Amino acid sequence: MIESTNKPILIVSSSSDEHAYGPVANILEHKQHPVIIYKTDKVLSGDERFLAKVKNTGEFEMNYEEFQLSDNTIGSAWYRKPANFKIQSIDNDLSKQLYMKI
């Protein structure tokens, strides 16, 4: 049983995997657990915004769309095949090539 902390559950995947994480997210939301679905393909294509920075205090900060992502703001996470997608123009984009090799 998932204990409610009012902190969202982060699901990291890609839009092509919605058939797998979608039903899980629906059940969690139905049970009053907030869910954030981070779609790696949408971030890499520029359709959704992701920002990571190190503050001058040394603190690391990440933002995905309107959500702040940190151990203080996320209750738990599910990392589900986030690289299971095709990227347009990967041959011309070194950063995307490196991402796909990690």
N, CA and C of each residue as an Amber inpcrd file, in Angstrom:
protein
   306
   0.8370000  -1.1880000   0.0000000   0.0000000   0.0000000   0.0000000
   0.8770000   1.2450000   0.0000000   0.5320000   2.2260000  -0.8020000
   1.2790000   3.4840000  -0.8680000   0.7270000   4.4260000   0.1930000
   1.6200000   4.9220000   1.0170000   1.2230000   5.8720000   2.0440000
   1.1360000   7.2640000   1.4300000   0.0690000   7.9550000   1.6810000
  -0.1160000   9.2700000   1.0930000   0.7380000  10.3030000   1.8140000
   1.5610000  11.0120000   1.0450000   2.3950000  12.0730000   1.5950000
   2.0200000  13.4190000   1.0020000   1.0620000  13.4230000   0.0940000
   0.6820000  14.5990000  -0.6810000   1.7770000  15.0250000  -1.6470000
   2.9040000  14.3110000  -1.6780000   3.9490000  14.5810000  -2.6570000
   3.6500000  13.7510000  -3.9000000   3.8770000  14.3060000  -5.0750000
   3.5720000  13.5710000  -6.3000000   4.4730000  12.3510000  -6.4980000
   3.9510000  11.4130000  -7.2560000   4.7070000  10.2560000  -7.7150000
   5.1840000  10.5950000  -9.1220000   6.4860000  10.4860000  -9.3610000
   7.0840000  10.8030000 -10.6470000   7.1990000   9.5290000 -11.4760000
   6.6270000   9.5490000 -12.6820000   6.7800000   8.4510000 -13.6340000
   7.6190000   8.9780000 -14.7840000   8.7800000   8.3550000 -15.0170000
   9.6820000   8.7680000 -16.0940000   9.5750000   7.7390000 -17.2100000
   9.1560000   8.1690000 -18.3860000   8.9880000   7.2680000 -19.5150000
   8.9950000   8.0790000 -20.8000000   8.3160000   7.5710000 -21.8090000
   8.1570000   8.2920000 -23.0720000   6.7100000   8.1770000 -23.5190000
   6.2880000   9.0670000 -24.4070000   4.8860000   9.0470000 -24.8170000
   4.4860000   7.7490000 -25.4910000   5.4450000   7.0580000 -26.1250000
   5.1060000   5.8000000 -26.7960000   4.8140000   4.6740000 -25.8140000
   5.0850000   4.8850000 -24.5360000   4.8650000   3.8600000 -23.5200000
   3.6250000   4.1520000 -22.6720000   2.7710000   5.0510000 -23.1390000
   1.5800000   5.4460000 -22.3770000   0.6830000   4.2610000 -22.0600000
   0.6680000   3.2730000 -22.9240000  -0.1760000   2.0860000 -22.6810000
   0.2250000   1.3640000 -21.3930000   1.4730000   1.5030000 -20.9790000
   1.9410000   0.8360000 -19.7610000   1.7820000   1.7030000 -18.5170000
   2.2120000   2.9750000 -18.5900000   2.1330000   3.8080000 -17.3930000
   0.7750000   4.4850000 -17.2200000   0.0170000   4.6350000 -18.2960000
  -1.2770000   5.3210000 -18.2140000  -2.2430000   4.7020000 -17.2230000
  -2.4890000   3.3850000 -17.3020000  -3.4050000   2.7700000 -16.3340000
  -2.9170000   2.8960000 -14.8900000  -1.6070000   2.8050000 -14.6740000
  -1.0530000   2.9490000 -13.3250000  -1.2900000   4.3710000 -12.8190000
  -1.0070000   5.3580000 -13.6650000  -1.2200000   6.7530000 -13.2760000
  -2.6950000   7.0140000 -12.9660000  -3.5880000   6.4400000 -13.7620000
  -5.0230000   6.6280000 -13.5150000  -5.4440000   6.0610000 -12.1700000
  -4.9520000   4.8840000 -11.8330000  -5.2890000   4.2680000 -10.5370000
  -4.7350000   5.1090000  -9.3960000  -3.4910000   5.5550000  -9.5180000
  -2.8970000   6.3870000  -8.4680000  -3.6780000   7.6750000  -8.2670000
  -4.0250000   8.3390000  -9.3710000  -4.7860000   9.5900000  -9.2660000
  -6.1780000   9.3420000  -8.6920000  -6.7940000   8.2300000  -9.0610000
  -8.1120000   7.8790000  -8.5220000  -8.0360000   7.6820000  -6.9940000
  -6.8830000   7.2210000  -6.5170000  -6.6800000   7.0180000  -5.0770000
  -6.1040000   8.2700000  -4.4080000  -6.2090000   9.4000000  -5.0960000
  -5.8070000  10.7130000  -4.5730000  -4.2980000  10.8910000  -4.4380000
  -3.4980000  10.1670000  -5.2400000  -2.0510000  10.3630000  -5.2670000
  -1.7170000  11.2060000  -6.5000000  -1.1650000  12.4010000  -6.3320000
  -0.7950000  13.2150000  -7.4950000   0.3270000  12.5280000  -8.2820000
   0.2810000  12.6490000  -9.6080000   1.2480000  11.9980000 -10.4940000
   1.8330000  13.0280000 -11.4560000   3.1450000  12.9650000 -11.6590000
   3.8300000  13.7440000 -12.6890000   4.3960000  12.7360000 -13.6770000
   4.0740000  12.8900000 -14.9550000   4.6110000  11.9990000 -15.9780000
   5.6350000  12.7800000 -16.7940000   6.9010000  12.4070000 -16.6190000
   8.0220000  13.0360000 -17.3230000   8.2560000  12.2390000 -18.6000000
   8.0570000  12.8780000 -19.7450000   8.1960000  12.2040000 -21.0420000
   9.5130000  12.6290000 -21.6810000  10.4930000  11.7320000 -21.6530000
  11.8230000  12.0690000 -22.1510000  11.8130000  12.4480000 -23.6230000
  10.9880000  11.8060000 -24.4330000  10.9560000  12.1390000 -25.8620000
  10.4490000  13.5530000 -26.0930000   9.5010000  14.0060000 -25.2740000
   8.9650000  15.3660000 -25.4170000   9.9910000  16.4180000 -24.9880000
  10.7990000  16.0920000 -23.9880000  11.8540000  17.0140000 -23.5650000
  12.9230000  17.1120000 -24.6510000  13.3410000  15.9630000 -25.1850000
  14.3830000  15.9750000 -26.2150000  13.9390000  16.6400000 -27.5040000
  12.6530000  16.5580000 -27.8130000  12.1590000  17.2070000 -29.0380000
  11.9030000  18.7000000 -28.8280000  11.9280000  19.1520000 -27.5690000
  11.6760000  20.5630000 -27.2710000  10.2090000  20.8790000 -27.0680000
   9.3480000  19.8710000 -27.0920000   7.9120000  20.0950000 -26.8890000
   7.5670000  20.3640000 -25.4270000   8.3860000  19.8640000 -24.4970000
   8.1820000  20.1150000 -23.0730000   9.4940000  20.6250000 -22.4940000
   9.3820000  21.4210000 -21.4450000  10.5300000  22.1500000 -20.9000000
  11.1240000  21.4320000 -19.6890000  12.4440000  21.2930000 -19.6900000
  13.1870000  20.7630000 -18.5510000  14.3700000  21.6810000 -18.2960000
  14.5800000  22.0540000 -17.0540000  15.6780000  22.9380000 -16.6790000
  16.3930000  22.3380000 -15.4750000  17.6940000  22.2070000 -15.5630000
  18.5070000  21.7620000 -14.4370000  19.5970000  22.8000000 -14.2130000
  19.7960000  23.1740000 -12.9530000  20.8410000  24.1620000 -12.6590000
  21.4110000  23.9250000 -11.2700000  22.6180000  24.3790000 -11.0900000
  23.2710000  24.3480000  -9.7880000  23.2900000  25.7790000  -9.2690000
  22.6830000  25.9860000  -8.1140000  22.6450000  27.3230000  -7.5170000
  24.0210000  27.6730000  -6.9560000  24.2210000  28.9480000  -6.6830000
  25.5120000  29.3770000  -6.1300000  25.7490000  28.8150000  -4.7310000
  24.7370000  28.2540000  -4.1050000  24.8780000  27.5910000  -2.8020000
  25.3180000  26.1400000  -2.9610000  25.3770000  25.6600000  -4.2150000
  25.7340000  24.2710000  -4.4810000  24.5290000  23.3600000  -4.5810000
  23.3560000  23.9060000  -4.3040000  22.1210000  23.1190000  -4.3710000
  21.7370000  22.8850000  -5.8370000  21.3070000  21.6610000  -6.1070000
  20.8980000  21.2800000  -7.4580000  19.3890000  21.4540000  -7.5800000
  18.9370000  22.0850000  -8.6600000  17.5030000  22.3290000  -8.8630000
  17.0930000  21.8580000 -10.2480000  15.9620000  21.1330000 -10.3000000
  15.4180000  20.6700000 -11.5790000  13.9540000  21.0770000 -11.6680000
  13.5620000  21.5060000 -12.8640000  12.1710000  21.8480000 -13.1290000
  11.7370000  21.1950000 -14.4260000  10.5710000  20.5640000 -14.3790000
   9.9730000  19.9510000 -15.5600000   8.6040000  20.5830000 -15.7390000
   8.4350000  21.2920000 -16.8750000   7.2100000  22.0670000 -17.0830000
   7.0100000  22.9490000 -15.8540000   5.8780000  22.8640000 -15.1630000
   5.6470000  23.7330000 -14.0060000   6.0270000  23.0600000 -12.6880000
   6.6220000  21.8600000 -12.7420000   6.9170000  21.0940000 -11.5310000
   8.3780000  21.2240000 -11.1180000   8.6060000  21.4240000  -9.8270000
   9.9600000  21.3850000  -9.2860000  10.2270000  19.9470000  -8.8610000
  11.3650000  19.4040000  -9.2880000  11.7070000  18.0160000  -8.9890000
  12.8880000  17.9680000  -8.0250000  12.6740000  17.3990000  -6.8570000
  13.7450000  17.2070000  -5.8770000  13.2900000  16.1480000  -4.8820000
  14.2110000  15.7360000  -4.0150000  13.8280000  14.7590000  -3.0030000
  12.8220000  15.3340000  -2.0080000  12.7340000  16.6570000  -1.9400000
  11.7650000  17.2960000  -1.0390000  10.3780000  17.4260000  -1.6660000
  10.3010000  17.3480000  -3.0030000   9.0100000  17.5840000  -3.6690000
   8.4150000  16.3320000  -4.3030000   9.1760000  15.2330000  -4.3950000
   8.6930000  13.9980000  -5.0000000   8.6250000  12.9170000  -3.9300000
   7.4730000  12.2480000  -3.8390000   7.2970000  11.1960000  -2.8390000
   7.9480000   9.8870000  -3.2410000   7.8340000   9.5260000  -4.5200000
   8.4550000   8.3110000  -5.0470000   8.5200000   8.4360000  -6.5590000
   9.2410000   7.4950000  -7.1970000   9.4220000   7.5790000  -8.6420000
   9.4260000   6.1820000  -9.2640000   9.0020000   6.1390000 -10.5280000
   9.0290000   4.9140000 -11.3270000   9.7300000   5.2690000 -12.6380000
  10.8620000   4.6350000 -12.8850000  11.6730000   4.8600000 -14.0780000
  11.3240000   3.7530000 -15.0600000  10.5600000   4.0720000 -16.1040000
  10.0210000   3.0580000 -17.0050000  10.4820000   3.2910000 -18.4370000
  11.4220000   2.5320000 -18.9230000  11.8860000   2.5640000 -20.3130000
  11.8660000   3.9660000 -20.9380000  12.5610000   4.9360000 -20.3510000
  12.4530000   6.2940000 -20.8790000  13.1160000   6.5090000 -22.2300000
  13.9100000   5.5730000 -22.7110000  14.5760000   5.7790000 -24.0050000
  13.9640000   4.9170000 -25.0970000  12.7610000   4.4520000 -24.9000000
  12.1010000   3.5770000 -25.8650000  11.3170000   4.4090000 -26.8880000
  12.0360000   5.1660000 -27.7310000  11.3860000   6.0100000 -28.7280000
  12.3750000   6.3740000 -29.8100000  11.8910000   6.9030000 -30.9050000
  12.7530000   7.3670000 -31.9960000  12.8960000   8.8850000 -31.8920000
  14.0830000   9.3550000 -32.2250000  14.3500000  10.7950000 -32.2050000
  14.6270000  11.2460000 -33.6340000  13.8950000  12.2450000 -34.0870000
  14.1320000  12.8040000 -35.4110000  15.4950000  13.4850000 -35.4300000
  16.1820000  13.4260000 -36.5000000  17.4650000  14.0910000 -36.7530000
  18.5480000  13.7220000 -35.7500000  18.5160000  12.5000000 -35.2170000
  19.5420000  12.1100000 -34.2430000  20.9350000  12.1180000 -34.8610000
  21.0240000  11.8490000 -36.1620000  22.3290000  11.8200000 -36.8220000
  23.0240000  13.1730000 -36.7750000  22.2760000  14.2570000 -36.6490000
  22.8410000  15.6020000 -36.6650000  22.9760000  16.2290000 -35.2840000
  22.5580000  15.5380000 -34.2380000  22.5250000  16.1370000 -32.9080000
  23.3690000  15.3010000 -31.9430000  24.5800000  15.7770000 -31.6210000
  25.5110000  15.0350000 -30.7870000  24.9490000  14.7700000 -29.3880000
  24.2720000  15.7470000 -28.7840000  23.7510000  15.5470000 -27.4270000
  22.7100000  14.4370000 -27.4030000  21.8810000  14.3480000 -28.4210000
  20.8940000  13.2700000 -28.4780000  21.5690000  11.9240000 -28.7240000
  22.6310000  11.9060000 -29.5260000  23.3740000  10.6620000 -29.7330000
  23.9780000  10.1730000 -28.4300000  24.5580000  11.0750000 -27.6610000
  25.1500000  10.6990000 -26.3810000  24.0940000  10.1990000 -25.4240000
  22.9330000  10.8350000 -25.3960000  21.8430000  10.4050000 -24.5140000
  21.4300000   8.9780000 -24.8510000  21.3200000   8.6800000 -26.1200000
  20.8550000   7.3570000 -26.5270000  21.8810000   6.2650000 -26.2040000
  23.1680000   6.6340000 -26.0310000  24.2010000   5.6500000 -25.7230000
  24.3530000   5.4060000 -24.2390000  23.7980000   6.2630000 -23.4070000
  23.9430000   6.1220000 -21.9570000  23.0750000   4.9910000 -21.4730000
